[in-house]
C-alpha cells in the first residue's frame, strides 16, 4: 500500500485512516522512526516486538527456553563479576 502524506508544521504527518485501522494504531500510540538504507520506517512497539521475535525464531528455530537461557547467562555474568572483585 502506498499513500501520500504532507509534512506539516513542526514535521508532523497524519497517517492515512486505512493504515491506522489496518495496524490498530490509535491517537497517543508511540512509533519508532527508523532510518535505514536511505529509507524511513515507522514501527509500533508491537511491530518492533514481532520483528525481534521473528529474528530470534529465524536464528534459533523457536522461542522455547529463551528466558531460561537469558537468565542463566545473566547469572553466569554476575558470578564472573563477583569472583573478579
N, CA, C and O atoms as a Maestro MAE file, in Angstrom:
{
 s_m_m2io_version
 :::
 2.0.0
}

f_m_ct {
 s_m_title
 :::
 protein
 m_atom[340] {
  # First column is atom index #
  i_m_mmod_type
  r_m_x_coord
  r_m_y_coord
  r_m_z_coord
  i_m_residue_number
  s_m_chain_name
  s_m_pdb_residue_name
  s_m_pdb_atom_name
  i_m_atomic_number
  :::
  1 25 0.852 -1.177 0.000 1 A "UNK " " N  " 7
  2 3 0.000 0.000 0.000 1 A "UNK " " CA " 6
  3 2 0.893 1.234 0.000 1 A "UNK " " C  " 6
  4 15 1.858 1.302 0.761 1 A "UNK " " O  " 8
  5 25 0.584 2.186 -0.829 2 A "UNK " " N  " 7
  6 3 1.329 3.440 -0.882 2 A "UNK " " CA " 6
  7 2 0.338 4.588 -0.829 2 A "UNK " " C  " 6
  8 15 -0.661 4.598 -1.549 2 A "UNK " " O  " 8
  9 25 0.621 5.536 0.014 3 A "UNK " " N  " 7
  10 3 -0.185 6.747 0.134 3 A "UNK " " CA " 6
  11 2 0.750 7.929 0.183 3 A "UNK " " C  " 6
  12 15 1.940 7.781 0.462 3 A "UNK " " O  " 8
  13 25 0.221 9.086 -0.085 4 A "UNK " " N  " 7
  14 3 0.993 10.318 0.012 4 A "UNK " " CA " 6
  15 2 0.487 11.100 1.212 4 A "UNK " " C  " 6
  16 15 -0.718 11.274 1.392 4 A "UNK " " O  " 8
  17 25 1.416 11.567 2.028 5 A "UNK " " N  " 7
  18 3 1.078 12.421 3.164 5 A "UNK " " CA " 6
  19 2 1.850 13.721 3.010 5 A "UNK " " C  " 6
  20 15 2.827 13.786 2.264 5 A "UNK " " O  " 8
  21 25 1.415 14.743 3.709 6 A "UNK " " N  " 7
  22 3 2.057 16.048 3.648 6 A "UNK " " CA " 6
  23 2 2.778 16.282 4.967 6 A "UNK " " C  " 6
  24 15 2.213 16.084 6.042 6 A "UNK " " O  " 8
  25 25 4.024 16.705 4.870 7 A "UNK " " N  " 7
  26 3 4.779 17.054 6.062 7 A "UNK " " CA " 6
  27 2 4.295 18.416 6.532 7 A "UNK " " C  " 6
  28 15 4.444 19.421 5.837 7 A "UNK " " O  " 8
  29 25 3.718 18.430 7.711 8 A "UNK " " N  " 7
  30 3 3.129 19.653 8.227 8 A "UNK " " CA " 6
  31 2 4.058 20.423 9.134 8 A "UNK " " C  " 6
  32 15 5.257 20.154 9.210 8 A "UNK " " O  " 8
  33 25 3.478 21.385 9.818 9 A "UNK " " N  " 7
  34 3 4.204 22.234 10.754 9 A "UNK " " CA " 6
  35 2 4.898 21.373 11.803 9 A "UNK " " C  " 6
  36 15 4.332 20.377 12.254 9 A "UNK " " O  " 8
  37 25 6.064 21.726 12.180 10 A "UNK " " N  " 7
  38 3 6.884 21.007 13.167 10 A "UNK " " CA " 6
  39 2 7.199 19.582 12.733 10 A "UNK " " C  " 6
  40 15 7.505 18.738 13.575 10 A "UNK " " O  " 8
  41 25 7.129 19.297 11.429 11 A "UNK " " N  " 7
  42 3 7.482 17.974 10.930 11 A "UNK " " CA " 6
  43 2 6.420 16.912 11.165 11 A "UNK " " C  " 6
  44 15 6.725 15.721 11.111 11 A "UNK " " O  " 8
  45 25 5.206 17.307 11.419 12 A "UNK " " N  " 7
  46 3 4.139 16.347 11.708 12 A "UNK " " CA " 6
  47 2 3.552 15.759 10.433 12 A "UNK " " C  " 6
  48 15 3.448 16.423 9.401 12 A "UNK " " O  " 8
  49 25 3.168 14.475 10.541 13 A "UNK " " N  " 7
  50 3 2.450 13.838 9.448 13 A "UNK " " CA " 6
  51 2 1.190 13.186 10.020 13 A "UNK " " C  " 6
  52 15 1.132 12.855 11.204 13 A "UNK " " O  " 8
  53 25 0.207 13.010 9.183 14 A "UNK " " N  " 7
  54 3 -1.007 12.300 9.569 14 A "UNK " " CA " 6
  55 2 -1.025 11.008 8.771 14 A "UNK " " C  " 6
  56 15 -1.005 11.026 7.540 14 A "UNK " " O  " 8
  57 25 -1.063 9.883 9.486 15 A "UNK " " N  " 7
  58 3 -1.132 8.602 8.800 15 A "UNK " " CA " 6
  59 2 -2.546 8.403 8.262 15 A "UNK " " C  " 6
  60 15 -3.517 8.708 8.955 15 A "UNK " " O  " 8
  61 25 -2.674 7.905 7.058 16 A "UNK " " N  " 7
  62 3 -4.000 7.668 6.499 16 A "UNK " " CA " 6
  63 2 -4.825 6.725 7.384 16 A "UNK " " C  " 6
  64 15 -4.285 5.805 7.999 16 A "UNK " " O  " 8
  65 25 -6.126 6.964 7.438 17 A "UNK " " N  " 7
  66 3 -7.020 6.182 8.295 17 A "UNK " " CA " 6
  67 2 -6.937 4.693 7.992 17 A "UNK " " C  " 6
  68 15 -6.983 3.873 8.910 17 A "UNK " " O  " 8
  69 25 -6.815 4.333 6.720 18 A "UNK " " N  " 7
  70 3 -6.763 2.909 6.359 18 A "UNK " " CA " 6
  71 2 -5.543 2.225 6.980 18 A "UNK " " C  " 6
  72 15 -5.622 1.075 7.411 18 A "UNK " " O  " 8
  73 25 -4.429 2.930 7.022 19 A "UNK " " N  " 7
  74 3 -3.210 2.361 7.618 19 A "UNK " " CA " 6
  75 2 -3.360 2.276 9.131 19 A "UNK " " C  " 6
  76 15 -2.988 1.269 9.733 19 A "UNK " " O  " 8
  77 25 -3.904 3.332 9.756 20 A "UNK " " N  " 7
  78 3 -4.120 3.295 11.213 20 A "UNK " " CA " 6
  79 2 -5.032 2.130 11.581 20 A "UNK " " C  " 6
  80 15 -4.785 1.421 12.557 20 A "UNK " " O  " 8
  81 25 -6.080 1.940 10.799 21 A "UNK " " N  " 7
  82 3 -7.031 0.858 11.082 21 A "UNK " " CA " 6
  83 2 -6.372 -0.506 10.878 21 A "UNK " " C  " 6
  84 15 -6.507 -1.393 11.720 21 A "UNK " " O  " 8
  85 25 -5.665 -0.675 9.769 22 A "UNK " " N  " 7
  86 3 -5.023 -1.954 9.447 22 A "UNK " " CA " 6
  87 2 -4.076 -2.407 10.553 22 A "UNK " " C  " 6
  88 15 -4.025 -3.593 10.880 22 A "UNK " " O  " 8
  89 25 -3.322 -1.468 11.132 23 A "UNK " " N  " 7
  90 3 -2.325 -1.806 12.142 23 A "UNK " " CA " 6
  91 2 -2.786 -1.517 13.570 23 A "UNK " " C  " 6
  92 15 -2.005 -1.645 14.512 23 A "UNK " " O  " 8
  93 25 -4.041 -1.131 13.732 24 A "UNK " " N  " 7
  94 3 -4.585 -0.904 15.070 24 A "UNK " " CA " 6
  95 2 -3.952 0.261 15.802 24 A "UNK " " C  " 6
  96 15 -3.829 0.233 17.026 24 A "UNK " " O  " 8
  97 25 -3.549 1.283 15.065 25 A "UNK " " N  " 7
  98 3 -2.893 2.443 15.676 25 A "UNK " " CA " 6
  99 2 -3.932 3.445 16.157 25 A "UNK " " C  " 6
  100 15 -4.914 3.728 15.470 25 A "UNK " " O  " 8
  101 25 -3.692 3.975 17.352 26 A "UNK " " N  " 7
  102 3 -4.614 4.945 17.941 26 A "UNK " " CA " 6
  103 2 -3.858 6.205 18.345 26 A "UNK " " C  " 6
  104 15 -2.637 6.191 18.500 26 A "UNK " " O  " 8
  105 25 -4.588 7.272 18.509 27 A "UNK " " N  " 7
  106 3 -4.005 8.524 18.963 27 A "UNK " " CA " 6
  107 2 -3.250 8.287 20.267 27 A "UNK " " C  " 6
  108 15 -3.773 7.656 21.186 27 A "UNK " " O  " 8
  109 25 -2.043 8.785 20.345 28 A "UNK " " N  " 7
  110 3 -1.232 8.617 21.548 28 A "UNK " " CA " 6
  111 2 -0.274 7.431 21.486 28 A "UNK " " C  " 6
  112 15 0.632 7.332 22.312 28 A "UNK " " O  " 8
  113 25 -0.461 6.523 20.512 29 A "UNK " " N  " 7
  114 3 0.465 5.392 20.369 29 A "UNK " " CA " 6
  115 2 1.851 5.924 20.025 29 A "UNK " " C  " 6
  116 15 1.989 6.910 19.300 29 A "UNK " " O  " 8
  117 25 2.861 5.268 20.545 30 A "UNK " " N  " 7
  118 3 4.240 5.652 20.240 30 A "UNK " " CA " 6
  119 2 4.736 4.823 19.067 30 A "UNK " " C  " 6
  120 15 4.505 3.617 18.995 30 A "UNK " " O  " 8
  121 25 5.418 5.488 18.157 31 A "UNK " " N  " 7
  122 3 6.005 4.823 16.998 31 A "UNK " " CA " 6
  123 2 7.497 5.092 16.987 31 A "UNK " " C  " 6
  124 15 7.941 6.191 17.322 31 A "UNK " " O  " 8
  125 25 8.267 4.088 16.603 32 A "UNK " " N  " 7
  126 3 9.699 4.268 16.415 32 A "UNK " " CA " 6
  127 2 9.923 4.741 14.983 32 A "UNK " " C  " 6
  128 15 9.301 4.234 14.049 32 A "UNK " " O  " 8
  129 25 10.807 5.706 14.819 33 A "UNK " " N  " 7
  130 3 11.190 6.199 13.499 33 A "UNK " " CA " 6
  131 2 12.591 5.666 13.240 33 A "UNK " " C  " 6
  132 15 13.536 5.981 13.963 33 A "UNK " " O  " 8
  133 25 12.707 4.858 12.200 34 A "UNK " " N  " 7
  134 3 13.967 4.178 11.912 34 A "UNK " " CA " 6
  135 2 14.448 4.583 10.532 34 A "UNK " " C  " 6
  136 15 13.723 4.453 9.546 34 A "UNK " " O  " 8
  137 25 15.680 5.076 10.469 35 A "UNK " " N  " 7
  138 3 16.289 5.411 9.180 35 A "UNK " " CA " 6
  139 2 17.229 4.281 8.847 35 A "UNK " " C  " 6
  140 15 18.150 3.984 9.609 35 A "UNK " " O  " 8
  141 25 16.998 3.637 7.694 36 A "UNK " " N  " 7
  142 3 17.897 2.570 7.271 36 A "UNK " " CA " 6
  143 2 17.941 2.477 5.754 36 A "UNK " " C  " 6
  144 15 16.914 2.510 5.076 36 A "UNK " " O  " 8
  145 25 19.130 2.362 5.257 37 A "UNK " " N  " 7
  146 3 19.338 2.218 3.809 37 A "UNK " " CA " 6
  147 2 18.646 3.313 3.001 37 A "UNK " " C  " 6
  148 15 18.065 3.034 1.952 37 A "UNK " " O  " 8
  149 25 18.703 4.542 3.474 38 A "UNK " " N  " 7
  150 3 18.126 5.663 2.747 38 A "UNK " " CA " 6
  151 2 16.619 5.746 2.795 38 A "UNK " " C  " 6
  152 15 16.019 6.515 2.044 38 A "UNK " " O  " 8
  153 25 15.990 4.964 3.670 39 A "UNK " " N  " 7
  154 3 14.529 4.985 3.820 39 A "UNK " " CA " 6
  155 2 14.157 5.300 5.258 39 A "UNK " " C  " 6
  156 15 14.979 5.186 6.168 39 A "UNK " " O  " 8
  157 25 12.912 5.695 5.450 40 A "UNK " " N  " 7
  158 3 12.386 5.961 6.783 40 A "UNK " " CA " 6
  159 2 11.276 4.947 7.047 40 A "UNK " " C  " 6
  160 15 10.365 4.788 6.235 40 A "UNK " " O  " 8
  161 25 11.359 4.264 8.190 41 A "UNK " " N  " 7
  162 3 10.333 3.297 8.590 41 A "UNK " " CA " 6
  163 2 9.686 3.764 9.879 41 A "UNK " " C  " 6
  164 15 10.355 4.315 10.752 41 A "UNK " " O  " 8
  165 25 8.389 3.547 9.999 42 A "UNK " " N  " 7
  166 3 7.660 3.782 11.242 42 A "UNK " " CA " 6
  167 2 7.226 2.428 11.774 42 A "UNK " " C  " 6
  168 15 6.681 1.611 11.032 42 A "UNK " " O  " 8
  169 25 7.465 2.187 13.050 43 A "UNK " " N  " 7
  170 3 7.081 0.915 13.649 43 A "UNK " " CA " 6
  171 2 6.458 1.143 15.010 43 A "UNK " " C  " 6
  172 15 6.979 1.910 15.820 43 A "UNK " " O  " 8
  173 25 5.341 0.477 15.258 44 A "UNK " " N  " 7
  174 3 4.758 0.489 16.597 44 A "UNK " " CA " 6
  175 2 5.587 -0.442 17.475 44 A "UNK " " C  " 6
  176 15 6.405 -1.208 16.966 44 A "UNK " " O  " 8
  177 25 5.383 -0.383 18.772 45 A "UNK " " N  " 7
  178 3 6.102 -1.268 19.681 45 A "UNK " " CA " 6
  179 2 5.752 -2.724 19.374 45 A "UNK " " C  " 6
  180 15 6.620 -3.595 19.446 45 A "UNK " " O  " 8
  181 25 4.494 -2.995 19.035 46 A "UNK " " N  " 7
  182 3 4.091 -4.356 18.681 46 A "UNK " " CA " 6
  183 2 4.827 -4.821 17.434 46 A "UNK " " C  " 6
  184 15 5.301 -5.956 17.378 46 A "UNK " " O  " 8
  185 25 4.923 -3.959 16.445 47 A "UNK " " N  " 7
  186 3 5.647 -4.315 15.222 47 A "UNK " " CA " 6
  187 2 7.115 -4.619 15.538 47 A "UNK " " C  " 6
  188 15 7.677 -5.586 15.024 47 A "UNK " " O  " 8
  189 25 7.724 -3.797 16.376 48 A "UNK " " N  " 7
  190 3 9.128 -3.991 16.742 48 A "UNK " " CA " 6
  191 2 9.306 -5.324 17.473 48 A "UNK " " C  " 6
  192 15 10.242 -6.069 17.183 48 A "UNK " " O  " 8
  193 25 8.410 -5.628 18.423 49 A "UNK " " N  " 7
  194 3 8.497 -6.903 19.140 49 A "UNK " " CA " 6
  195 2 8.303 -8.084 18.206 49 A "UNK " " C  " 6
  196 15 9.006 -9.090 18.309 49 A "UNK " " O  " 8
  197 25 7.343 -7.959 17.290 50 A "UNK " " N  " 7
  198 3 7.118 -9.032 16.315 50 A "UNK " " CA " 6
  199 2 8.366 -9.263 15.468 50 A "UNK " " C  " 6
  200 15 8.705 -10.405 15.157 50 A "UNK " " O  " 8
  201 25 9.050 -8.181 15.094 51 A "UNK " " N  " 7
  202 3 10.271 -8.291 14.291 51 A "UNK " " CA " 6
  203 2 11.383 -8.971 15.086 51 A "UNK " " C  " 6
  204 15 12.112 -9.806 14.551 51 A "UNK " " O  " 8
  205 25 11.511 -8.613 16.360 52 A "UNK " " N  " 7
  206 3 12.529 -9.234 17.216 52 A "UNK " " CA " 6
  207 2 12.227 -10.724 17.385 52 A "UNK " " C  " 6
  208 15 13.124 -11.560 17.273 52 A "UNK " " O  " 8
  209 25 10.957 -11.052 17.658 53 A "UNK " " N  " 7
  210 3 10.579 -12.461 17.797 53 A "UNK " " CA " 6
  211 2 10.908 -13.247 16.526 53 A "UNK " " C  " 6
  212 15 11.474 -14.339 16.591 53 A "UNK " " O  " 8
  213 25 10.549 -12.682 15.377 54 A "UNK " " N  " 7
  214 3 10.815 -13.357 14.101 54 A "UNK " " CA " 6
  215 2 12.311 -13.568 13.898 54 A "UNK " " C  " 6
  216 15 12.728 -14.613 13.399 54 A "UNK " " O  " 8
  217 25 13.116 -12.589 14.278 55 A "UNK " " N  " 7
  218 3 14.562 -12.699 14.148 55 A "UNK " " CA " 6
  219 2 15.106 -13.811 15.043 55 A "UNK " " C  " 6
  220 15 15.961 -14.592 14.627 55 A "UNK " " O  " 8
  221 25 14.603 -13.874 16.272 56 A "UNK " " N  " 7
  222 3 15.044 -14.927 17.198 56 A "UNK " " CA " 6
  223 2 14.657 -16.298 16.658 56 A "UNK " " C  " 6
  224 15 15.463 -17.228 16.680 56 A "UNK " " O  " 8
  225 25 13.420 -16.423 16.174 57 A "UNK " " N  " 7
  226 3 12.957 -17.705 15.639 57 A "UNK " " CA " 6
  227 2 13.781 -18.100 14.419 57 A "UNK " " C  " 6
  228 15 14.119 -19.273 14.260 57 A "UNK " " O  " 8
  229 25 14.110 -17.141 13.557 58 A "UNK " " N  " 7
  230 3 14.936 -17.441 12.387 58 A "UNK " " CA " 6
  231 2 16.316 -17.930 12.809 58 A "UNK " " C  " 6
  232 15 16.900 -18.795 12.156 58 A "UNK " " O  " 8
  233 25 16.833 -17.379 13.896 59 A "UNK " " N  " 7
  234 3 18.167 -17.742 14.373 59 A "UNK " " CA " 6
  235 2 18.164 -19.050 15.163 59 A "UNK " " C  " 6
  236 15 19.049 -19.887 14.987 59 A "UNK " " O  " 8
  237 25 17.154 -19.226 16.048 60 A "UNK " " N  " 7
  238 3 17.124 -20.367 16.961 60 A "UNK " " CA " 6
  239 2 16.154 -21.465 16.560 60 A "UNK " " C  " 6
  240 15 16.303 -22.612 16.982 60 A "UNK " " O  " 8
  241 25 15.163 -21.123 15.749 61 A "UNK " " N  " 7
  242 3 14.143 -22.100 15.381 61 A "UNK " " CA " 6
  243 2 12.861 -21.956 16.177 61 A "UNK " " C  " 6
  244 15 11.788 -22.301 15.682 61 A "UNK " " O  " 8
  245 25 12.950 -21.447 17.421 62 A "UNK " " N  " 7
  246 3 11.763 -21.218 18.249 62 A "UNK " " CA " 6
  247 2 12.132 -20.334 19.436 62 A "UNK " " C  " 6
  248 15 13.292 -19.964 19.617 62 A "UNK " " O  " 8
  249 25 11.124 -20.002 20.240 63 A "UNK " " N  " 7
  250 3 11.363 -19.159 21.419 63 A "UNK " " CA " 6
  251 2 11.457 -19.978 22.710 63 A "UNK " " C  " 6
  252 15 11.742 -19.437 23.778 63 A "UNK " " O  " 8
  253 25 11.215 -21.284 22.599 64 A "UNK " " N  " 7
  254 3 11.172 -22.138 23.778 64 A "UNK " " CA " 6
  255 2 12.493 -22.084 24.542 64 A "UNK " " C  " 6
  256 15 13.563 -22.276 23.965 64 A "UNK " " O  " 8
  257 25 12.408 -21.824 25.825 65 A "UNK " " N  " 7
  258 3 13.576 -21.828 26.691 65 A "UNK " " CA " 6
  259 2 14.418 -20.574 26.647 65 A "UNK " " C  " 6
  260 15 15.455 -20.507 27.308 65 A "UNK " " O  " 8
  261 25 14.000 -19.574 25.883 66 A "UNK " " N  " 7
  262 3 14.856 -18.392 25.723 66 A "UNK " " CA " 6
  263 2 14.989 -17.599 27.032 66 A "UNK " " C  " 6
  264 15 16.061 -17.069 27.322 66 A "UNK " " O  " 8
  265 25 13.919 -17.514 27.815 67 A "UNK " " N  " 7
  266 3 14.002 -16.788 29.087 67 A "UNK " " CA " 6
  267 2 14.968 -17.499 30.027 67 A "UNK " " C  " 6
  268 15 15.792 -16.854 30.675 67 A "UNK " " O  " 8
  269 25 14.871 -18.808 30.104 68 A "UNK " " N  " 7
  270 3 15.774 -19.577 30.954 68 A "UNK " " CA " 6
  271 2 17.229 -19.370 30.524 68 A "UNK " " C  " 6
  272 15 18.100 -19.153 31.366 68 A "UNK " " O  " 8
  273 25 17.491 -19.435 29.223 69 A "UNK " " N  " 7
  274 3 18.850 -19.219 28.716 69 A "UNK " " CA " 6
  275 2 19.349 -17.816 29.057 69 A "UNK " " C  " 6
  276 15 20.498 -17.642 29.463 69 A "UNK " " O  " 8
  277 25 18.485 -16.825 28.890 70 A "UNK " " N  " 7
  278 3 18.867 -15.440 29.200 70 A "UNK " " CA " 6
  279 2 19.228 -15.305 30.677 70 A "UNK " " C  " 6
  280 15 20.258 -14.725 31.020 70 A "UNK " " O  " 8
  281 25 18.374 -15.844 31.547 71 A "UNK " " N  " 7
  282 3 18.637 -15.739 32.984 71 A "UNK " " CA " 6
  283 2 19.911 -16.470 33.375 71 A "UNK " " C  " 6
  284 15 20.665 -15.980 34.216 71 A "UNK " " O  " 8
  285 25 20.168 -17.630 32.784 72 A "UNK " " N  " 7
  286 3 21.409 -18.354 33.055 72 A "UNK " " CA " 6
  287 2 22.627 -17.529 32.640 72 A "UNK " " C  " 6
  288 15 23.617 -17.464 33.369 72 A "UNK " " O  " 8
  289 25 22.548 -16.899 31.465 73 A "UNK " " N  " 7
  290 3 23.648 -16.053 31.003 73 A "UNK " " CA " 6
  291 2 23.880 -14.894 31.963 73 A "UNK " " C  " 6
  292 15 25.027 -14.570 32.273 73 A "UNK " " O  " 8
  293 25 22.799 -14.260 32.443 74 A "UNK " " N  " 7
  294 3 22.931 -13.140 33.370 74 A "UNK " " CA " 6
  295 2 23.523 -13.612 34.696 74 A "UNK " " C  " 6
  296 15 24.374 -12.931 35.266 74 A "UNK " " O  " 8
  297 25 23.082 -14.775 35.195 75 A "UNK " " N  " 7
  298 3 23.624 -15.305 36.446 75 A "UNK " " CA " 6
  299 2 25.104 -15.632 36.295 75 A "UNK " " C  " 6
  300 15 25.899 -15.341 37.189 75 A "UNK " " O  " 8
  301 25 25.475 -16.231 35.175 76 A "UNK " " N  " 7
  302 3 26.892 -16.528 34.924 76 A "UNK " " CA " 6
  303 2 27.716 -15.244 34.897 76 A "UNK " " C  " 6
  304 15 28.805 -15.193 35.468 76 A "UNK " " O  " 8
  305 25 27.205 -14.220 34.246 77 A "UNK " " N  " 7
  306 3 27.921 -12.939 34.182 77 A "UNK " " CA " 6
  307 2 28.059 -12.334 35.574 77 A "UNK " " C  " 6
  308 15 29.110 -11.791 35.914 77 A "UNK " " O  " 8
  309 25 27.005 -12.426 36.378 78 A "UNK " " N  " 7
  310 3 27.051 -11.887 37.740 78 A "UNK " " CA " 6
  311 2 28.065 -12.651 38.578 78 A "UNK " " C  " 6
  312 15 28.801 -12.045 39.357 78 A "UNK " " O  " 8
  313 25 28.116 -13.983 38.430 79 A "UNK " " N  " 7
  314 3 29.096 -14.785 39.170 79 A "UNK " " CA " 6
  315 2 30.525 -14.426 38.758 79 A "UNK " " C  " 6
  316 15 31.409 -14.310 39.607 79 A "UNK " " O  " 8
  317 25 30.749 -14.249 37.442 80 A "UNK " " N  " 7
  318 3 32.098 -13.869 36.974 80 A "UNK " " CA " 6
  319 2 32.497 -12.508 37.533 80 A "UNK " " C  " 6
  320 15 33.633 -12.298 37.958 80 A "UNK " " O  " 8
  321 25 31.533 -11.589 37.523 81 A "UNK " " N  " 7
  322 3 31.825 -10.237 38.031 81 A "UNK " " CA " 6
  323 2 32.129 -10.292 39.528 81 A "UNK " " C  " 6
  324 15 33.059 -9.635 39.995 81 A "UNK " " O  " 8
  325 25 31.360 -11.063 40.275 82 A "UNK " " N  " 7
  326 3 31.573 -11.173 41.731 82 A "UNK " " CA " 6
  327 2 32.911 -11.831 42.042 82 A "UNK " " C  " 6
  328 15 33.577 -11.450 43.004 82 A "UNK " " O  " 8
  329 25 33.307 -12.805 41.249 83 A "UNK " " N  " 7
  330 3 34.568 -13.509 41.530 83 A "UNK " " CA " 6
  331 2 35.792 -12.683 41.136 83 A "UNK " " C  " 6
  332 15 36.895 -12.950 41.613 83 A "UNK " " O  " 8
  333 25 35.611 -11.691 40.279 84 A "UNK " " N  " 7
  334 3 36.741 -10.860 39.850 84 A "UNK " " CA " 6
  335 2 36.976 -9.676 40.778 84 A "UNK " " C  " 6
  336 15 37.946 -8.938 40.605 84 A "UNK " " O  " 8
  337 25 36.119 -9.490 41.739 85 A "UNK " " N  " 7
  338 3 36.271 -8.346 42.674 85 A "UNK " " CA " 6
  339 2 37.229 -8.626 43.775 85 A "UNK " " C  " 6
  340 15 37.457 -7.768 44.628 85 A "UNK " " O  " 8
  :::
 }
 m_bond[339] {
  # First column is bond index #
  i_m_from
  i_m_to
  i_m_order
  :::
  1 1 2 1
  2 2 3 1
  3 3 4 2
  4 3 5 1
  5 5 6 1
  6 6 7 1
  7 7 8 2
  8 7 9 1
  9 9 10 1
  10 10 11 1
  11 11 12 2
  12 11 13 1
  13 13 14 1
  14 14 15 1
  15 15 16 2
  16 15 17 1
  17 17 18 1
  18 18 19 1
  19 19 20 2
  20 19 21 1
  21 21 22 1
  22 22 23 1
  23 23 24 2
  24 23 25 1
  25 25 26 1
  26 26 27 1
  27 27 28 2
  28 27 29 1
  29 29 30 1
  30 30 31 1
  31 31 32 2
  32 31 33 1
  33 33 34 1
  34 34 35 1
  35 35 36 2
  36 35 37 1
  37 37 38 1
  38 38 39 1
  39 39 40 2
  40 39 41 1
  41 41 42 1
  42 42 43 1
  43 43 44 2
  44 43 45 1
  45 45 46 1
  46 46 47 1
  47 47 48 2
  48 47 49 1
  49 49 50 1
  50 50 51 1
  51 51 52 2
  52 51 53 1
  53 53 54 1
  54 54 55 1
  55 55 56 2
  56 55 57 1
  57 57 58 1
  58 58 59 1
  59 59 60 2
  60 59 61 1
  61 61 62 1
  62 62 63 1
  63 63 64 2
  64 63 65 1
  65 65 66 1
  66 66 67 1
  67 67 68 2
  68 67 69 1
  69 69 70 1
  70 70 71 1
  71 71 72 2
  72 71 73 1
  73 73 74 1
  74 74 75 1
  75 75 76 2
  76 75 77 1
  77 77 78 1
  78 78 79 1
  79 79 80 2
  80 79 81 1
  81 81 82 1
  82 82 83 1
  83 83 84 2
  84 83 85 1
  85 85 86 1
  86 86 87 1
  87 87 88 2
  88 87 89 1
  89 89 90 1
  90 90 91 1
  91 91 92 2
  92 91 93 1
  93 93 94 1
  94 94 95 1
  95 95 96 2
  96 95 97 1
  97 97 98 1
  98 98 99 1
  99 99 100 2
  100 99 101 1
  101 101 102 1
  102 102 103 1
  103 103 104 2
  104 103 105 1
  105 105 106 1
  106 106 107 1
  107 107 108 2
  108 107 109 1
  109 109 110 1
  110 110 111 1
  111 111 112 2
  112 111 113 1
  113 113 114 1
  114 114 115 1
  115 115 116 2
  116 115 117 1
  117 117 118 1
  118 118 119 1
  119 119 120 2
  120 119 121 1
  121 121 122 1
  122 122 123 1
  123 123 124 2
  124 123 125 1
  125 125 126 1
  126 126 127 1
  127 127 128 2
  128 127 129 1
  129 129 130 1
  130 130 131 1
  131 131 132 2
  132 131 133 1
  133 133 134 1
  134 134 135 1
  135 135 136 2
  136 135 137 1
  137 137 138 1
  138 138 139 1
  139 139 140 2
  140 139 141 1
  141 141 142 1
  142 142 143 1
  143 143 144 2
  144 143 145 1
  145 145 146 1
  146 146 147 1
  147 147 148 2
  148 147 149 1
  149 149 150 1
  150 150 151 1
  151 151 152 2
  152 151 153 1
  153 153 154 1
  154 154 155 1
  155 155 156 2
  156 155 157 1
  157 157 158 1
  158 158 159 1
  159 159 160 2
  160 159 161 1
  161 161 162 1
  162 162 163 1
  163 163 164 2
  164 163 165 1
  165 165 166 1
  166 166 167 1
  167 167 168 2
  168 167 169 1
  169 169 170 1
  170 170 171 1
  171 171 172 2
  172 171 173 1
  173 173 174 1
  174 174 175 1
  175 175 176 2
  176 175 177 1
  177 177 178 1
  178 178 179 1
  179 179 180 2
  180 179 181 1
  181 181 182 1
  182 182 183 1
  183 183 184 2
  184 183 185 1
  185 185 186 1
  186 186 187 1
  187 187 188 2
  188 187 189 1
  189 189 190 1
  190 190 191 1
  191 191 192 2
  192 191 193 1
  193 193 194 1
  194 194 195 1
  195 195 196 2
  196 195 197 1
  197 197 198 1
  198 198 199 1
  199 199 200 2
  200 199 201 1
  201 201 202 1
  202 202 203 1
  203 203 204 2
  204 203 205 1
  205 205 206 1
  206 206 207 1
  207 207 208 2
  208 207 209 1
  209 209 210 1
  210 210 211 1
  211 211 212 2
  212 211 213 1
  213 213 214 1
  214 214 215 1
  215 215 216 2
  216 215 217 1
  217 217 218 1
  218 218 219 1
  219 219 220 2
  220 219 221 1
  221 221 222 1
  222 222 223 1
  223 223 224 2
  224 223 225 1
  225 225 226 1
  226 226 227 1
  227 227 228 2
  228 227 229 1
  229 229 230 1
  230 230 231 1
  231 231 232 2
  232 231 233 1
  233 233 234 1
  234 234 235 1
  235 235 236 2
  236 235 237 1
  237 237 238 1
  238 238 239 1
  239 239 240 2
  240 239 241 1
  241 241 242 1
  242 242 243 1
  243 243 244 2
  244 243 245 1
  245 245 246 1
  246 246 247 1
  247 247 248 2
  248 247 249 1
  249 249 250 1
  250 250 251 1
  251 251 252 2
  252 251 253 1
  253 253 254 1
  254 254 255 1
  255 255 256 2
  256 255 257 1
  257 257 258 1
  258 258 259 1
  259 259 260 2
  260 259 261 1
  261 261 262 1
  262 262 263 1
  263 263 264 2
  264 263 265 1
  265 265 266 1
  266 266 267 1
  267 267 268 2
  268 267 269 1
  269 269 270 1
  270 270 271 1
  271 271 272 2
  272 271 273 1
  273 273 274 1
  274 274 275 1
  275 275 276 2
  276 275 277 1
  277 277 278 1
  278 278 279 1
  279 279 280 2
  280 279 281 1
  281 281 282 1
  282 282 283 1
  283 283 284 2
  284 283 285 1
  285 285 286 1
  286 286 287 1
  287 287 288 2
  288 287 289 1
  289 289 290 1
  290 290 291 1
  291 291 292 2
  292 291 293 1
  293 293 294 1
  294 294 295 1
  295 295 296 2
  296 295 297 1
  297 297 298 1
  298 298 299 1
  299 299 300 2
  300 299 301 1
  301 301 302 1
  302 302 303 1
  303 303 304 2
  304 303 305 1
  305 305 306 1
  306 306 307 1
  307 307 308 2
  308 307 309 1
  309 309 310 1
  310 310 311 1
  311 311 312 2
  312 311 313 1
  313 313 314 1
  314 314 315 1
  315 315 316 2
  316 315 317 1
  317 317 318 1
  318 318 319 1
  319 319 320 2
  320 319 321 1
  321 321 322 1
  322 322 323 1
  323 323 324 2
  324 323 325 1
  325 325 326 1
  326 326 327 1
  327 327 328 2
  328 327 329 1
  329 329 330 1
  330 330 331 1
  331 331 332 2
  332 331 333 1
  333 333 334 1
  334 334 335 1
  335 335 336 2
  336 335 337 1
  337 337 338 1
  338 338 339 1
  339 339 340 2
  :::
 }
}
